[in-house]
């Protein structure tokens, strides 16, 4: 949609400049969609454009998910809501598994990368290795592989075709020099880094008196630097911290949040707003539940997206000055392969909670298997994979199935 509006209709930016920005945003940690919006708006209008595009990109989803979180906590026991989630949860299992297949089909194109994906899965599934260590190990393997076997660690991303439709001259065309504000200088880079460190440290200082909010600030700052591969890649890390370490919410609430994140506008990474809201209420960071939830949601969202502005405003000029530089492609290709294994683990985790909802760690398969959920998940995956239906349509159909199942039962 952004390509259609910015490249084809409005002609604000050329095809090659758009793809260049997209490719680099996909290599950065953080949500690539919002980073692309920030990058293009920064190229066109400097820092004011970047702030306008970035804030308005996530603000509607922030408001919507905060509202849904408040309603969820208040009406979680309503039979209709329970029925909707009973249908949606199996669809979420299929969506996450489909994400693993989709990313893997583009990334894992040889036996070495497949081995990295399998090792990442084994590491997090069997040995519960933290996500950052998996990413670091994959990066080191990529650096080594890029040096000694570069042909095995090249990116398989499709390249720009010279035969693609041309749309005429653009405001920022292929041969347009970078605007003055986008020209690289070490002084500008250092100044931007100092400004963002001050903003980050100042925001942490504001919440340091409330331990839960302070922990959220630190945790989501780290999470923002580990989202290479998109939101699905960081979800296991968010789960490990939010559910198992800090207990801001439980596993069921995390899955419910992902289900709502899949069915509402905005980037999926906005699930951090959901986590922050529920965590703020659970740990009573304010006297009123609404204020506590909004405080948690604001902290989680702010510290998640702040690095995205840093990466573009500080690193954008360097990216513009070195368009053909691919020295980091090998480690990033290895990381992308490891992300596939991590996402498969996430799909299995959601499947376990969905197919055996009463199971425990001590007796993981003791509770009755929910065959209806298994069938819905399988049908959803086939609909996404073979029939190529839209995710929203599949989830809507599953929500209806869940409602009918409870109503008939």
C-alpha positions as CSV (number, residue, x, y, z in Angstrom):
1,X,0.0,0.0,0.0
2,X,2.9,2.4,0.8
3,X,4.5,1.5,-2.6
4,X,1.2,2.2,-4.4
5,X,0.7,5.6,-2.7
6,X,4.2,6.9,-2.5
7,X,5.7,5.5,-5.8
8,X,2.8,5.1,-8.2
9,X,0.3,7.7,-7.2
10,X,2.0,10.6,-5.4
11,X,5.4,10.1,-7.0
12,X,7.1,11.3,-3.9
13,X,9.9,8.8,-4.3
14,X,11.2,6.7,-7.2
15,X,11.0,2.9,-7.4
16,X,14.7,2.3,-6.8
17,X,14.9,4.7,-3.9
18,X,11.9,3.1,-2.3
19,X,13.4,-0.4,-2.6
20,X,16.7,0.8,-1.3
21,X,15.0,2.2,1.8
22,X,13.0,-1.0,2.2
23,X,16.0,-3.3,1.9
24,X,17.9,-1.4,4.6
25,X,15.0,-1.1,6.9
26,X,14.6,-4.9,6.6
27,X,18.2,-5.3,7.7
28,X,17.8,-3.1,10.8
29,X,16.4,-4.3,14.1
30,X,12.9,-3.1,14.8
31,X,9.6,-3.1,12.8
32,X,10.5,-2.5,9.2
33,X,7.2,-1.0,8.2
34,X,7.3,2.0,10.6
35,X,11.0,2.4,9.8
36,X,10.3,2.6,6.1
37,X,7.7,5.3,6.8
38,X,10.2,7.2,9.0
39,X,13.0,6.8,6.4
40,X,11.0,8.1,3.4
41,X,9.5,11.0,5.4
42,X,12.9,11.9,6.8
43,X,14.4,11.9,3.3
44,X,11.6,14.2,2.1
45,X,11.1,16.5,5.1
46,X,13.9,15.9,7.6
47,X,13.3,15.4,11.3
48,X,9.8,16.9,11.4
49,X,8.7,14.6,8.7
50,X,10.2,11.6,10.4
51,X,8.5,12.4,13.7
52,X,5.1,13.0,12.0
53,X,5.2,9.7,10.1
54,X,6.5,7.6,12.9
55,X,4.2,8.8,15.6
56,X,1.1,8.7,13.4
57,X,2.1,5.2,12.2
58,X,1.7,3.6,15.6
59,X,-0.6,6.0,17.5
60,X,-4.0,4.6,16.1
61,X,-2.9,1.0,17.0
62,X,-1.8,2.2,20.4
63,X,-5.2,3.7,21.2
64,X,-7.1,0.8,19.8
65,X,-5.1,-1.9,21.6
66,X,-5.2,0.0,24.9
67,X,-9.0,0.2,24.6
68,X,-9.2,-3.5,23.7
69,X,-7.0,-4.4,26.7
70,X,-9.2,-2.5,29.1
71,X,-12.3,-4.2,27.7
72,X,-10.6,-7.5,27.8
73,X,-9.8,-7.2,31.5
74,X,-13.3,-6.1,32.3
75,X,-15.2,-8.6,30.1
76,X,-12.8,-11.5,29.8
77,X,-15.3,-14.0,31.3
78,X,-18.1,-13.2,28.8
79,X,-19.2,-16.4,27.0
80,X,-19.2,-14.6,23.6
81,X,-15.7,-13.4,24.1
82,X,-14.5,-16.8,25.2
83,X,-16.1,-18.3,22.1
84,X,-14.4,-15.9,19.8
85,X,-11.0,-16.6,21.2
86,X,-11.7,-20.4,21.1
87,X,-11.9,-20.0,17.3
88,X,-9.2,-17.4,16.9
89,X,-6.4,-19.1,18.9
90,X,-6.0,-22.1,16.5
91,X,-5.9,-19.7,13.6
92,X,-3.0,-17.9,15.4
93,X,-1.1,-21.2,15.5
94,X,-1.5,-21.5,11.8
95,X,-0.6,-17.9,11.2
96,X,2.7,-18.1,13.1
97,X,3.6,-21.5,11.5
98,X,2.8,-19.9,8.1
99,X,5.1,-17.0,8.9
100,X,7.9,-19.5,9.6
101,X,7.3,-21.1,6.3
102,X,7.1,-17.8,4.4
103,X,10.3,-16.4,5.9
104,X,12.1,-19.8,5.6
105,X,11.2,-20.2,1.9
106,X,12.9,-16.8,1.2
107,X,15.9,-17.2,3.6
108,X,16.8,-20.9,4.1
109,X,18.0,-21.8,0.6
110,X,20.9,-24.2,1.3
111,X,21.8,-26.9,3.8
112,X,24.0,-24.7,5.9
113,X,21.3,-22.2,6.6
114,X,18.8,-25.0,7.2
115,X,21.3,-26.4,9.8
116,X,21.4,-22.9,11.5
117,X,17.6,-22.8,11.6
118,X,17.4,-26.3,13.2
119,X,20.1,-25.5,15.7
120,X,18.3,-22.4,16.7
121,X,15.1,-24.4,17.2
122,X,16.9,-27.0,19.3
123,X,18.6,-24.3,21.4
124,X,15.4,-22.5,22.3
125,X,13.1,-25.5,22.5
126,X,15.2,-28.1,24.3
127,X,17.7,-26.0,26.2
128,X,15.7,-22.8,26.7
129,X,18.6,-20.6,25.5
130,X,17.7,-16.9,25.6
131,X,16.9,-15.3,22.2
132,X,19.7,-12.8,22.3
133,X,22.3,-15.6,22.6
134,X,20.8,-17.4,19.6
135,X,21.0,-14.2,17.5
136,X,24.6,-13.5,18.6
137,X,25.7,-17.0,17.8
138,X,24.0,-16.9,14.4
139,X,25.7,-13.5,13.6
140,X,29.1,-14.9,14.5
141,X,28.4,-17.9,12.3
142,X,27.4,-15.5,9.5
143,X,30.6,-13.5,9.9
144,X,32.7,-16.6,9.7
145,X,30.7,-18.0,6.8
146,X,30.8,-14.8,4.9
147,X,34.6,-14.9,5.1
148,X,35.2,-18.5,4.2
149,X,32.0,-19.5,2.2
150,X,30.3,-16.3,1.0
151,X,28.4,-18.2,-1.6
152,X,26.4,-20.0,1.1
153,X,25.5,-16.8,3.0
154,X,24.2,-14.5,0.2
155,X,20.8,-13.0,0.5
156,X,18.0,-14.6,-1.6
157,X,15.9,-11.4,-1.6
158,X,14.5,-10.6,-5.1
159,X,16.4,-7.9,-6.9
160,X,14.9,-4.9,-8.6
161,X,13.8,-5.7,-12.2
162,X,14.7,-3.2,-14.9
163,X,11.6,-4.2,-16.7
164,X,9.3,-3.0,-13.9
165,X,6.8,-0.4,-14.9
166,X,8.1,3.2,-14.8
167,X,5.9,5.9,-13.4
168,X,7.6,9.0,-14.6
169,X,9.8,11.4,-12.7
170,X,9.6,11.5,-8.9
171,X,10.1,14.3,-6.4
172,X,13.0,12.2,-5.1
173,X,14.2,10.3,-8.2
174,X,16.9,7.7,-8.8
175,X,19.6,10.2,-9.6
176,X,18.5,12.9,-7.2
177,X,21.3,13.7,-4.7
178,X,20.6,13.2,-1.1
179,X,19.0,16.3,0.5
180,X,21.2,18.5,2.6
181,X,19.9,17.1,5.9
182,X,20.5,13.5,4.6
183,X,24.2,14.0,3.9
184,X,26.5,12.1,6.2
185,X,28.9,13.7,8.7
186,X,30.5,12.2,11.8
187,X,29.6,15.3,13.8
188,X,25.9,14.9,12.9
189,X,26.0,11.2,13.8
190,X,27.6,11.9,17.1
191,X,25.2,14.7,17.9
192,X,22.2,12.5,17.1
193,X,23.5,9.6,19.3
194,X,24.0,12.0,22.2
195,X,20.5,13.4,21.8
196,X,18.9,10.0,21.8
197,X,20.9,8.8,24.7
198,X,19.7,11.8,26.7
199,X,16.1,11.2,25.7
200,X,16.4,7.5,26.6
201,X,18.1,8.1,29.9
202,X,15.7,10.9,30.7
203,X,12.7,8.7,30.1
204,X,14.1,5.9,32.3
205,X,14.8,8.5,35.0
206,X,11.1,9.6,34.9
207,X,10.0,6.0,35.7
208,X,12.8,4.9,37.9
209,X,10.7,5.3,41.0
210,X,8.3,2.6,39.8
211,X,10.1,-0.7,39.6
212,X,7.7,-2.3,37.1
213,X,7.8,0.6,34.7
214,X,11.5,0.9,35.0
215,X,11.9,-2.9,34.2
216,X,9.6,-2.4,31.2
217,X,11.7,0.5,29.9
218,X,14.9,-1.6,30.1
219,X,13.3,-4.8,28.8
220,X,11.6,-3.2,25.7
221,X,14.7,-1.2,24.9
222,X,16.6,-4.5,24.6
223,X,13.7,-6.1,22.7
224,X,13.8,-3.2,20.2
225,X,17.4,-4.2,19.3
226,X,16.5,-7.8,18.8
227,X,13.7,-7.7,16.3
228,X,15.7,-8.6,13.3
229,X,13.3,-10.7,11.3
230,X,10.1,-8.8,12.2
231,X,7.7,-9.1,15.0
232,X,7.4,-12.9,14.9
233,X,11.1,-13.2,15.6
234,X,11.0,-11.1,18.8
235,X,7.8,-12.6,20.2
236,X,9.6,-15.5,21.9
237,X,11.9,-13.0,23.6
238,X,8.9,-10.9,24.7
239,X,7.2,-14.0,26.0
240,X,10.2,-15.2,27.9
241,X,10.5,-11.8,29.7
242,X,6.9,-10.7,30.0
243,X,5.4,-14.1,31.0
244,X,8.2,-16.1,32.6
245,X,10.6,-13.6,34.1
246,X,8.5,-10.5,35.1
247,X,5.0,-12.1,35.2
248,X,3.4,-9.1,33.6
249,X,0.8,-11.4,32.1
250,X,0.2,-15.1,31.7
251,X,0.6,-17.3,28.6
252,X,-3.1,-17.3,27.8
253,X,-3.3,-13.5,27.9
254,X,-0.2,-13.4,25.6
255,X,-1.9,-15.6,23.0
256,X,-5.1,-13.6,23.3
257,X,-3.1,-10.4,22.7
258,X,-1.4,-11.9,19.6
259,X,-4.9,-12.9,18.3
260,X,-6.1,-9.3,18.7
261,X,-2.8,-8.0,17.2
262,X,-3.4,-10.1,14.1
263,X,-7.0,-8.8,13.7
264,X,-6.5,-5.1,14.3
265,X,-4.9,-2.4,12.2
266,X,-1.2,-1.5,12.7
267,X,2.0,-3.5,12.9
268,X,2.0,-6.7,14.9
269,X,4.8,-5.4,17.1
270,X,2.1,-3.3,18.7
271,X,1.4,-6.3,20.9
272,X,3.9,-4.6,23.3
273,X,1.2,-2.1,24.0
274,X,-1.0,-5.0,25.1
275,X,1.7,-6.5,27.3
276,X,2.5,-3.1,28.9
277,X,-1.2,-2.4,29.6
278,X,-1.9,-5.8,31.2
279,X,1.5,-5.6,33.1
280,X,0.7,-2.2,34.4
281,X,-2.7,-3.3,35.8
282,X,-1.4,-6.6,37.2
283,X,1.4,-4.9,39.1
284,X,-0.7,-1.9,40.1
285,X,1.7,0.8,38.9
286,X,-1.0,3.4,39.6
287,X,-4.0,3.5,41.9
288,X,-6.6,3.4,39.2
289,X,-6.5,0.4,36.8
290,X,-7.1,2.6,33.7
291,X,-4.2,4.9,34.7
292,X,-2.0,1.8,35.5
293,X,-2.7,0.2,32.2
294,X,-2.1,3.3,30.2
295,X,1.2,4.0,32.0
296,X,2.4,0.4,31.2
297,X,1.2,0.7,27.6
298,X,2.9,4.0,27.1
299,X,6.3,2.9,28.6
300,X,6.3,-0.3,26.6
301,X,5.4,1.4,23.3
302,X,7.8,4.4,23.8
303,X,10.8,2.3,24.5
304,X,10.0,-0.2,21.7
305,X,9.8,2.5,19.0
306,X,12.4,5.0,20.2
307,X,15.3,3.0,18.7
308,X,13.5,3.0,15.3
309,X,13.9,6.8,15.2
310,X,17.5,6.5,16.2
311,X,18.4,4.0,13.5
312,X,16.9,6.2,10.8
313,X,17.9,9.7,12.0
314,X,21.4,8.7,13.1
315,X,22.1,5.9,10.5
316,X,20.1,7.2,7.6
317,X,22.8,9.5,6.2
318,X,25.4,6.8,6.4
319,X,23.0,4.4,4.5
320,X,22.5,7.1,1.9
321,X,26.2,7.5,1.5
322,X,26.9,3.8,1.0
323,X,24.0,2.4,-1.1
324,X,26.0,-0.5,-2.5
325,X,27.6,-1.6,0.7
326,X,26.6,-5.3,1.5
327,X,29.3,-6.1,4.1
328,X,26.7,-7.1,6.7
329,X,24.6,-9.3,4.4
330,X,26.3,-12.6,5.5
331,X,25.6,-12.3,9.3
332,X,22.1,-11.0,8.7
333,X,21.4,-13.9,6.4
334,X,22.5,-16.3,9.2
335,X,20.3,-14.4,11.7
336,X,17.3,-14.7,9.4
337,X,17.8,-18.4,9.2
338,X,18.0,-18.7,13.0
339,X,14.8,-16.6,13.2
340,X,13.0,-19.3,11.3
341,X,13.8,-21.9,13.9
342,X,12.8,-19.5,16.7
343,X,9.4,-18.9,15.0
344,X,8.8,-22.6,14.6
345,X,9.3,-22.9,18.4
346,X,6.9,-20.1,19.0
347,X,4.3,-21.9,16.8
348,X,4.7,-25.1,18.8
349,X,4.4,-23.2,22.1
350,X,1.1,-21.6,21.0
351,X,-0.1,-25.0,19.7
352,X,0.6,-26.6,23.0
353,X,-1.4,-23.9,24.9
354,X,-4.2,-24.1,22.4
355,X,-4.5,-27.9,21.8
356,X,-4.0,-28.8,25.5
357,X,-5.4,-25.7,27.3
358,X,-5.4,-27.4,30.7
359,X,-1.9,-28.9,30.5
360,X,0.9,-28.0,32.9
361,X,4.7,-28.2,32.7
362,X,4.7,-31.2,34.9
363,X,2.1,-33.0,32.8
364,X,2.3,-31.4,29.4
365,X,0.0,-33.8,27.6
366,X,-2.2,-35.0,30.4
367,X,-5.2,-32.9,29.6
368,X,-7.6,-33.9,26.8
369,X,-6.5,-32.9,23.3
370,X,-8.8,-30.4,21.7
371,X,-9.4,-32.0,18.4
372,X,-11.6,-29.2,17.1
373,X,-8.7,-26.7,17.7
374,X,-6.3,-29.0,15.8
375,X,-8.7,-29.2,12.8
376,X,-9.3,-25.5,12.8
377,X,-5.5,-24.8,12.9
378,X,-4.9,-27.3,10.1
379,X,-7.6,-25.9,7.9
380,X,-6.3,-22.3,8.6
381,X,-2.8,-23.3,7.5
382,X,-4.1,-24.9,4.3
383,X,-6.2,-21.8,3.6
384,X,-3.1,-19.5,4.1
385,X,-0.6,-21.8,2.3
386,X,-2.5,-23.4,-0.6
387,X,-5.5,-21.1,-1.1
388,X,-3.5,-18.0,-0.3
389,X,-6.4,-16.4,1.5
390,X,-5.9,-13.2,3.5
391,X,-5.0,-13.6,7.1
392,X,-7.9,-11.3,8.2
393,X,-10.4,-13.5,6.3
394,X,-9.1,-16.7,7.8
395,X,-9.2,-15.3,11.4
396,X,-12.7,-14.0,10.9
397,X,-13.9,-17.4,9.6
398,X,-12.3,-19.1,12.6
399,X,-13.9,-16.6,15.0
400,X,-17.3,-17.5,13.6
401,X,-16.5,-21.2,13.8
402,X,-15.6,-20.8,17.5
403,X,-18.8,-19.0,18.2
404,X,-20.9,-21.6,16.4
405,X,-19.0,-24.4,18.2
406,X,-19.8,-23.0,21.7
407,X,-23.4,-22.1,20.7
408,X,-24.1,-25.6,19.3
409,X,-22.3,-27.2,22.3
